[in-house]
Amino acid sequence: MVRPGWAGRWLARGVALMLVAVLPPWAHAETASPTWRERWQQRHGEGGAAINGPGDYTLSMDHGGRLRLYRVHVPPSYRGDRPVPLVLALHGGGGDAQIQATDSYYGQIRKSDAEGYVVAFPNGVSRFKGGRLATWNAGLCCGAARDQGVDDVDFIRNVVRHLRSQLNIDADRVFAEGMSNGGMMAYRLACEAPDVFKAVASVAGTDNTSHCAPQRPVSILHIHARDDDRVLFNGGAGQFAGRGREQVNDFVSVPETIRRWVQRNGCAATPHRVLDRPGVTCDRYAPCQGGTEVQLCVTETGGHSWPGGTKPRGGQAGSTALSATDAIWAFFSSR
């Protein structure tokens, strides 16, 4: 075979360019490179994508002009012939759904498998395509989600709505839990979506809602280390406060958070101690309206962490006196 010389190759290239130039837009539209949003949707599916039984799913939906992401784990025991509980696990500020779903940190997948409930991991607002370093708009905290007034309550409502359309979810056993900023977001859900959530649990995140008038009572579990250096037990500025507009200067204290919810739920003012062992105590406020309760568990050490877990970015180890994952499910499953 005789290969064309350089002049022939350039002539062929010029003809090809001329043909592309004169083609109408529709003739080569299908060969255009997809945007990152389209590539993500091709890989992971839209919010309406089917969930085909047990397994792990990464889904997305367009919400408020943003591509919002969430992960879902359906346990192996799920068959669809009976309704199962749903737990939404909300990551901390600067985290993401992938971190919250990592079992070596929080043990949420193992617990889902052992107890047979579906667990979902919504992703907060992030400036990165993959969703990392995300935050939730929990009212007075945190970051871009708060600064931009993102309607995270409506986003999470839509996640629940989609999962209920795909799976046999017990509408009376839908719960939310969160770490730090995610725990603060759980409080906002209790305030603004009590029709969806039967109970919420917060670890190392106090109630920093800007307004709260729930239409019905919601059971509350709060877990906090007395030596937390970021969301201080007694309120005020934490270790990283004042380092830019993404930080809240003054967090509500743990005692004030509990006082608010004892009042909102119409609970007995005097608590009963339900757990007292080295390193941790738990106090229960009950009876409350609608059969709800408010419970506070305090670890003596552990700093800003998930008791019984491992910190994703190192630092002070969490308390081993309590497993937050076990305590939260015990609280939810008793509702």
VEXDREN-2710 file (C-alpha; in Angstrom, 1 decimal):
% VEXDREN-2710
k/r/px/py/pz
1/MET/0.0/0.0/0.0
2/VAL/1.3/3.5/-0.9
3/ARG/0.9/5.9/2.0
4/PRO/-0.1/9.5/1.0
5/GLY/2.5/12.2/1.4
6/TRP/2.2/15.2/3.8
7/ALA/0.4/17.2/1.1
8/GLY/-2.2/14.5/0.6
9/ARG/-2.8/14.2/4.4
10/TRP/-3.2/17.9/4.8
11/LEU/-5.7/18.0/1.9
12/ALA/-7.7/15.2/3.4
13/ARG/-7.8/17.0/6.8
14/GLY/-8.9/20.2/5.2
15/VAL/-11.8/18.5/3.4
16/ALA/-12.9/16.9/6.7
17/LEU/-12.9/20.2/8.4
18/MET/-14.9/21.8/5.6
19/LEU/-17.5/19.0/5.9
20/VAL/-17.8/19.5/9.6
21/ALA/-18.2/23.2/9.2
22/VAL/-21.1/22.9/6.8
23/LEU/-23.0/20.2/8.6
24/PRO/-26.1/21.5/10.4
25/PRO/-25.9/21.4/14.3
26/TRP/-28.3/18.5/14.6
27/ALA/-26.0/16.3/12.3
28/HIS/-23.2/16.1/14.9
29/ALA/-25.0/16.9/18.1
30/GLU/-24.9/13.3/19.2
31/THR/-21.1/13.3/19.1
32/ALA/-20.7/16.3/21.4
33/SER/-19.0/15.6/24.7
34/PRO/-21.5/15.3/27.5
35/THR/-21.3/17.7/30.4
36/TRP/-20.1/16.5/33.9
37/ARG/-23.8/16.6/35.0
38/GLU/-24.8/14.3/32.0
39/ARG/-21.9/11.9/32.7
40/TRP/-22.9/11.6/36.3
41/GLN/-26.5/10.9/35.4
42/GLN/-25.4/8.3/32.8
43/ARG/-23.3/6.5/35.4
44/HIS/-25.6/6.8/38.5
45/GLY/-29.1/7.5/37.2
46/GLU/-31.7/10.2/38.1
47/GLY/-33.7/10.3/41.3
48/GLY/-36.4/8.3/39.4
49/ALA/-34.0/5.4/38.7
50/ALA/-35.2/2.0/39.8
51/ILE/-33.9/0.4/42.9
52/ASN/-33.9/-3.3/42.1
53/GLY/-33.7/-4.9/45.6
54/PRO/-30.8/-5.4/48.0
55/GLY/-27.6/-3.6/47.2
56/ASP/-25.9/-0.2/47.1
57/TYR/-27.1/2.6/44.9
58/THR/-25.8/6.1/44.1
59/LEU/-28.5/8.4/42.8
60/SER/-29.0/12.0/41.9
61/MET/-31.8/14.5/41.4
62/ASP/-32.1/18.0/40.1
63/HIS/-33.2/20.2/43.0
64/GLY/-33.3/24.0/42.9
65/GLY/-31.1/24.0/39.9
66/ARG/-28.4/21.9/41.6
67/LEU/-27.5/18.3/41.0
68/ARG/-28.0/16.7/44.4
69/LEU/-26.6/13.3/45.2
70/TYR/-27.5/10.5/47.6
71/ARG/-26.5/7.0/48.3
72/VAL/-28.8/4.2/49.4
73/HIS/-28.1/0.8/51.0
74/VAL/-30.8/-1.9/50.9
75/PRO/-30.0/-4.8/53.3
76/PRO/-29.8/-8.4/52.1
77/SER/-32.9/-9.3/54.1
78/TYR/-35.2/-7.0/52.1
79/ARG/-37.8/-8.8/50.1
80/GLY/-40.5/-6.2/49.6
81/ASP/-43.2/-8.2/51.1
82/ARG/-43.4/-6.2/54.3
83/PRO/-42.7/-2.6/55.2
84/VAL/-39.2/-1.8/56.7
85/PRO/-37.9/1.3/58.5
86/LEU/-35.8/4.0/56.7
87/VAL/-33.0/5.9/58.4
88/LEU/-31.4/8.9/56.8
89/ALA/-27.8/9.4/57.9
90/LEU/-26.5/13.0/57.5
91/HIS/-22.7/13.6/57.3
92/GLY/-20.9/16.4/59.1
93/GLY/-19.9/19.7/57.7
94/GLY/-17.0/19.3/55.4
95/GLY/-17.8/15.6/54.9
96/ASP/-19.9/13.8/52.3
97/ALA/-22.2/10.8/51.8
98/GLN/-19.3/8.6/51.0
99/ILE/-17.6/9.3/54.4
100/GLN/-20.9/8.7/56.3
101/ALA/-21.4/5.4/54.5
102/THR/-17.9/4.1/55.3
103/ASP/-18.4/1.3/57.8
104/SER/-15.0/1.7/59.4
105/TYR/-16.0/5.2/60.5
106/TYR/-19.6/4.8/61.5
107/GLY/-20.7/1.2/61.1
108/GLN/-24.0/2.2/59.5
109/ILE/-24.1/-0.4/56.8
110/ARG/-23.4/-3.3/59.2
111/LYS/-26.2/-2.1/61.4
112/SER/-28.6/-1.8/58.5
113/ASP/-27.8/-5.4/57.5
114/ALA/-28.1/-6.7/61.1
115/GLU/-31.4/-5.0/61.8
116/GLY/-33.0/-5.0/58.3
117/TYR/-33.7/-1.3/57.7
118/VAL/-32.9/0.8/54.6
119/VAL/-30.3/3.5/55.2
120/ALA/-29.8/6.5/52.9
121/PHE/-26.9/8.9/52.8
122/PRO/-27.9/12.3/51.3
123/ASN/-25.1/14.6/50.3
124/GLY/-25.0/18.3/51.3
125/VAL/-24.2/21.2/49.1
126/SER/-20.7/21.3/47.6
127/ARG/-18.8/23.3/45.1
128/PHE/-17.1/20.1/43.9
129/LYS/-18.6/17.8/41.3
130/GLY/-18.3/14.7/43.4
131/GLY/-19.9/16.3/46.4
132/ARG/-17.0/16.4/48.8
133/LEU/-16.5/19.1/51.5
134/ALA/-20.3/19.6/51.7
135/THR/-22.5/21.4/54.2
136/TRP/-26.1/21.5/55.3
137/ASN/-28.3/24.6/55.8
138/ALA/-29.3/23.9/59.4
139/GLY/-30.5/27.4/60.1
140/LEU/-27.6/29.3/61.7
141/CYS/-25.0/26.8/60.4
142/CYS/-23.2/26.0/58.1
143/GLY/-21.1/27.2/55.2
144/ALA/-22.3/27.7/51.6
145/ALA/-25.6/25.8/52.2
146/ARG/-26.6/28.3/54.9
147/ASP/-25.1/31.4/53.1
148/GLN/-27.1/30.5/49.9
149/GLY/-30.3/29.7/51.7
150/VAL/-30.4/26.2/50.3
151/ASP/-33.7/24.4/51.0
152/ASP/-32.2/21.2/52.4
153/VAL/-35.5/20.2/54.1
154/ASP/-37.3/20.0/50.7
155/PHE/-34.3/18.1/49.2
156/ILE/-34.5/15.5/51.9
157/ARG/-38.3/15.3/51.6
158/ASN/-37.8/14.5/47.9
159/VAL/-35.2/11.8/48.8
160/VAL/-37.7/10.1/51.2
161/ARG/-40.5/10.5/48.6
162/HIS/-38.4/8.7/45.9
163/LEU/-37.4/5.9/48.2
164/ARG/-41.0/5.3/49.3
165/SER/-41.9/5.1/45.6
166/GLN/-39.2/2.4/45.0
167/LEU/-39.3/0.4/48.3
168/ASN/-41.8/-0.9/50.8
169/ILE/-41.0/1.7/53.5
170/ASP/-43.0/2.0/56.7
171/ALA/-44.1/5.6/56.6
172/ASP/-44.5/5.5/60.4
173/ARG/-40.8/4.5/60.9
174/VAL/-38.8/7.1/59.0
175/PHE/-35.9/8.5/61.1
176/ALA/-33.0/10.9/60.7
177/GLU/-29.6/10.9/62.4
178/GLY/-26.5/13.1/61.9
179/MET/-23.0/14.0/62.9
180/SER/-22.2/17.6/63.8
181/ASN/-23.6/19.8/61.0
182/GLY/-25.6/16.7/60.0
183/GLY/-27.0/16.5/63.6
184/MET/-28.0/20.2/63.4
185/MET/-29.8/19.4/60.1
186/ALA/-31.6/16.6/61.9
187/TYR/-33.0/19.1/64.3
188/ARG/-34.2/21.3/61.5
189/LEU/-36.0/18.3/60.1
190/ALA/-37.7/17.7/63.4
191/CYS/-38.8/21.4/63.3
192/GLU/-40.0/21.5/59.7
193/ALA/-40.8/18.0/58.7
194/PRO/-42.4/16.3/61.7
195/ASP/-44.9/14.8/59.3
196/VAL/-42.1/12.7/57.8
197/PHE/-39.8/11.9/60.7
198/LYS/-40.9/9.9/63.8
199/ALA/-37.6/10.6/65.7
200/VAL/-34.2/12.2/65.1
201/ALA/-30.8/11.7/66.7
202/SER/-27.9/14.2/66.8
203/VAL/-24.3/13.4/67.6
204/ALA/-22.1/16.4/68.4
205/GLY/-24.5/18.9/66.8
206/THR/-26.8/21.1/68.8
207/ASP/-30.1/22.8/67.8
208/ASN/-29.0/25.8/65.8
209/THR/-32.3/26.4/63.9
210/SER/-33.3/30.0/63.3
211/HIS/-37.0/29.2/64.0
212/CYS/-38.8/26.1/65.1
213/ALA/-42.5/25.5/65.5
214/PRO/-43.2/21.8/64.9
215/GLN/-46.8/20.9/64.2
216/ARG/-46.4/17.7/66.3
217/PRO/-43.9/16.3/68.8
218/VAL/-40.8/14.4/67.6
219/SER/-38.7/12.1/69.8
220/ILE/-35.2/13.4/70.2
221/LEU/-31.9/11.6/71.1
222/HIS/-28.8/13.8/71.6
223/ILE/-25.3/12.4/72.1
224/HIS/-22.4/14.7/73.0
225/ALA/-19.0/14.6/74.5
226/ARG/-18.4/16.9/77.5
227/ASP/-15.0/17.8/76.1
228/ASP/-16.1/18.6/72.5
229/ASP/-13.8/21.4/71.3
230/ARG/-15.8/22.4/68.2
231/VAL/-19.5/22.4/69.2
232/LEU/-18.9/23.2/72.9
233/PHE/-21.1/21.4/75.4
234/ASN/-21.9/24.7/77.1
235/GLY/-22.2/26.7/73.9
236/GLY/-20.2/29.5/72.4
237/ALA/-17.3/29.6/69.9
238/GLY/-15.6/26.4/69.1
239/GLN/-12.0/25.7/68.1
240/PHE/-12.5/26.7/64.4
241/ALA/-15.0/29.6/64.9
242/GLY/-14.1/32.9/63.4
243/ARG/-12.0/31.5/60.5
244/GLY/-14.1/33.0/57.8
245/ARG/-17.8/33.4/57.0
246/GLU/-18.4/29.7/56.8
247/GLN/-18.1/29.3/60.5
248/VAL/-20.7/30.1/63.2
249/ASN/-19.3/32.1/66.1
250/ASP/-21.7/30.9/68.8
251/PHE/-23.3/27.4/68.9
252/VAL/-26.3/26.8/71.1
253/SER/-25.4/24.8/74.2
254/VAL/-26.4/21.2/74.8
255/PRO/-28.5/22.1/78.0
256/GLU/-30.3/24.8/76.0
257/THR/-31.0/22.4/73.2
258/ILE/-32.5/19.8/75.6
259/ARG/-34.5/22.5/77.4
260/ARG/-36.1/23.6/74.1
261/TRP/-37.2/20.1/73.1
262/VAL/-38.4/19.2/76.5
263/GLN/-40.6/22.3/76.3
264/ARG/-41.7/21.7/72.6
265/ASN/-42.6/18.1/73.3
266/GLY/-44.4/18.9/76.6
267/CYS/-42.2/16.5/78.6
268/ALA/-41.8/16.1/82.3
269/ALA/-39.1/18.6/83.4
270/THR/-37.3/16.1/85.7
271/PRO/-35.3/13.4/83.8
272/HIS/-34.8/9.8/84.8
273/ARG/-31.3/8.3/84.5
274/VAL/-31.5/5.3/82.2
275/LEU/-27.7/4.6/81.8
276/ASP/-24.9/5.2/84.2
277/ARG/-21.5/3.5/83.6
278/PRO/-17.9/4.7/83.5
279/GLY/-17.5/7.3/80.8
280/VAL/-21.2/7.9/79.9
281/THR/-24.6/8.7/81.3
282/CYS/-28.0/8.9/79.6
283/ASP/-31.0/10.8/81.0
284/ARG/-34.6/10.4/79.7
285/TYR/-37.3/13.0/79.8
286/ALA/-40.7/11.4/79.7
287/PRO/-43.7/11.2/79.5
288/CYS/-44.0/13.7/76.6
289/GLN/-46.9/14.5/74.3
290/GLY/-47.8/11.9/71.7
291/GLY/-45.8/9.2/73.4
292/THR/-42.5/10.9/72.5
293/GLU/-39.4/11.3/74.6
294/VAL/-36.2/13.4/74.8
295/GLN/-33.0/11.6/75.8
296/LEU/-29.5/13.0/76.4
297/CYS/-26.4/10.8/76.5
298/VAL/-23.1/12.5/77.6
299/THR/-19.7/10.9/77.3
300/GLU/-16.9/12.3/79.4
301/THR/-14.3/12.2/76.7
302/GLY/-14.2/11.8/72.9
303/GLY/-14.1/15.4/71.7
304/HIS/-15.9/16.1/68.4
305/SER/-16.5/12.6/67.3
306/TRP/-18.9/9.7/66.9
307/PRO/-18.7/7.5/70.0
308/GLY/-17.7/3.9/69.1
309/GLY/-16.5/5.0/65.7
310/THR/-13.3/6.1/64.0
311/LYS/-12.6/9.7/63.0
312/PRO/-12.2/10.0/59.2
313/ARG/-9.5/12.7/59.5
314/GLY/-7.8/11.5/62.7
315/GLY/-7.5/13.6/65.9
316/GLN/-8.8/12.8/69.3
317/ALA/-10.4/9.3/69.4
318/GLY/-14.1/9.0/70.1
319/SER/-15.4/7.6/73.3
320/THR/-15.5/3.8/73.7
321/ALA/-18.0/4.0/76.5
322/LEU/-20.9/4.1/74.1
323/SER/-21.7/3.0/70.5
324/ALA/-23.6/5.9/69.0
325/THR/-24.8/3.6/66.1
326/ASP/-26.2/1.0/68.5
327/ALA/-27.7/3.6/70.9
328/ILE/-29.4/5.4/68.0
329/TRP/-31.0/2.3/66.5
330/ALA/-32.1/1.1/70.0
331/PHE/-33.8/4.5/70.4
332/PHE/-35.4/4.5/66.9
333/SER/-36.6/0.9/67.1
334/SER/-38.4/1.6/70.3
335/ARG/-40.6/4.2/68.7
END
